[in-house]
Amino acid sequence: MGALPLLRPMLASPGEPLSSPDYLYEVKWDGFRCLAYLEEGTRLLSRRGHLLNEAFPELAGLDRWLPQGQPLILDGELVVLEGARPAIHALQERLARHGPVPGAPPASLVVFDLLYLKGRPQMDRPLEERRRALEELLAQVAARAPVHLSAPLPAAGRRLLEAASARGLEGVMAKRLASPYRPGRRSPDWLKIRRRPGLEAAVVGYTQQAGEVRSLAIARPQGDGWRYAGHVASGLSPRLGRQLLPLLERWRTPRAPVPLPLPRGAHFGPPPEVGTLWVTPRLVVEVEYLEVTSAGLLRHPSLKGLRPDKAPEELRDDRG
């Protein structure tokens, strides 16, 4: 292996519902982003270029399911479905254990872009052409293969987002059909349209009670440091709180990674830093919220999940 270049996936910008015929609409899959390199074997690489084969052994032979078109690079999302809904916690468990537990539901790769075909770059071609080539490639794959095409959705604006929300899905992607693929760059040609605003943040502290984490202090990048964005307790189950406690205890630091005193927003009571134990930022979480206040705090934040596939340093790249 090695003839194919190491790439970073193209990233989407936040957007609002739209119905333009100039876009391709797809489900926003709640999974882990993955570039699949099929070249005398299979390499599944994370956004940061980490090898994921060990955690997803059922996909390690993807090159045998797709013998045509190699060497090739596919862009997609690793997902585990429970019923018809993606189960992000099952993916997180795989990464933590370096593989699936016995009897775990299988993972699959939902593919939405084609970056290299027969060793030739496709990224300067418009999405519409890349999509046609991808459809032709995946049409040759057996139905039982653990790889699927991300199905197109109708251009239905907010009704499309509401339909996705009713199915428990994270949101919708809208991609300009004429757009090239820009590896490693965030582009307005790709829009992620969520049912609620969401972002990824670094954990910089926590509160605890009765042997479990009760809330997480989160922060977003600011310059070379971090800006406090709030404490999140909603969505943090007792089970996850117990699992996180020994991990966060290992990362304790006497000095706050964010400037003190913390902004208090509109709530009453003690300052938010009271009772907070600080940690070195090593864990990324995904959070939904209602809005961002003038002080930069998230109103009504809710923990959506952990992102063990991402590092806090990546959040600085996500600001572009």
PyMOL commands that set and color helices and strands:
alter all, ss='L'
color gray80, all
select helices_A, chain A and resi 57-59+62-65+88-97+127-138+157-166+238-250+314-317
alter helices_A, ss='H'
color red, helices_A
select strands_A, chain A and resi 11-14+23-27+32-38+42-45+72-82+85-86+107-117+120-121+147-149+171-176+186-194+198-209+212-222+225-232+277-278+284-288+291-292+298-299+302-306
alter strands_A, ss='S'
color yellow, strands_A
deselect
rebuild
show_as cartoon
